[in-house]
Amino acid sequence: MTPILQLESARLQLRQWQDDDLAEFAAMCADPMVMRYFPAPLTRVESAALIGRIRGHFNEYGYGLWALERKDTGAFIGMTGLLNVSFDADFAPAVEIGWRLARRHWGLGFASEAAWTSLRCAFAQLGLEQVVSFTTQSNLASQKVMQAIGMQQDLAGSFEHPKLEPGHPLRPHVLYRIDRAQWQATLRG
Ligand SMILES: CC(C)(COP(=O)(O)OP(=O)(O)OC[C@H]1O[C@@H](n2cnc3c(N)ncnc32)[C@H](O)[C@@H]1OP(=O)(O)O)[C@@H](O)C(=O)NCCC(=O)NCCS
């Protein structure tokens, strides 16, 4: 399959990773506020390794987490995209939609805009039947993005994240889903 390297929305390019994204990406992933729903902020080396894994996902599957660039300023602002669920779960195998933006770009609708664009790619280009998303229970900002793109919570699908140890406060997760028919219904408004 030809990899989908580039997508576009009104205000954003969803593009491939460039070597000079590392500085901004590492700064974002070192920000404790950005990472407060993850086990820990990332070191620069961990961020570099993550970009490597993201590039590997594109190479292997033809889609992944795209780097987000503002069209007006050319600034790198974060990432959004599609990735295969990487752990055993009742809902796996599945393709997940996810996002992470640098703090100064929050609250401007960029996450939802990039998420819509990624979701359209999932259904219209990749031909997927369903996309899932999940986050720790207290991450309401992320759940707002899920709701904004028409995803619905699967109340029976809440789960304990297997990569966090039992008792960890971030371990309880909520699950959201959207299938092709629901996505088409959101387009009809
Ligand atoms: C989640 C994240 C990408 C949202 O970015 P954003 O730029 O605020 O998103 P948007 O501007 O598109 O806003 C989406 C909705 O979330 C709402 N929102 C934003 N921050 C919120 C918060 N802290 N609590 C509740 N709702 C919030 C917005 O008001 C908006 O709702 P609306 O559509 O009803 O107006 C951003 O907060 C982030 O990068 N967080 C850290 C990384 C992370 O947690 N990623 C997800 C892991 S699963």
The ligand as an ORCA input file, in Angstrom:
! r2SCAN-3c Opt
* xyz 0 1
  C      -6.040     16.838     24.292
  C      -5.472     18.039     23.534
  C      -4.802     17.591     22.259
  C      -6.667     18.972     23.212
  O      -6.146     20.082     22.512
  P      -7.005     21.404     22.297
  O      -6.206     22.267     21.413
  O      -7.424     21.978     23.590
  O      -8.261     20.825     21.549
  P      -9.352     21.668     20.810
  O      -9.003     23.120     20.838
  O      -9.588     21.014     19.483
  O     -10.591     21.509     21.767
  C     -11.393     20.368     21.790
  C     -12.433     20.512     22.887
  O     -11.806     20.239     24.159
  C     -12.156     21.240     25.091
  N     -11.102     21.310     26.104
  C      -9.829     21.732     25.918
  N      -9.155     21.620     27.090
  C     -10.032     21.132     28.003
  C      -9.935     20.778     29.387
  N      -8.789     20.907     30.059
  N     -11.032     20.271     29.986
  C     -12.181     20.111     29.316
  N     -12.338     20.408     28.014
  C     -11.268     20.916     27.364
  C     -12.328     22.455     24.239
  O     -13.117     23.445     24.873
  C     -13.044     21.882     23.037
  O     -14.399     21.667     23.318
  P     -15.555     22.248     22.387
  O     -15.378     21.535     21.067
  O     -16.809     21.883     23.107
  O     -15.283     23.718     22.302
  C      -4.457     18.822     24.401
  O      -5.055     19.177     25.604
  C      -3.200     18.025     24.653
  O      -2.279     17.974     23.837
  N      -3.117     17.415     25.855
  C      -1.939     16.687     26.253
  C      -1.733     15.389     25.505
  C      -2.882     14.416     25.696
  O      -3.438     14.314     26.777
  N      -3.198     13.710     24.613
  C      -4.232     12.731     24.610
  C      -3.784     11.470     25.214
  S      -5.032     10.225     25.074
*
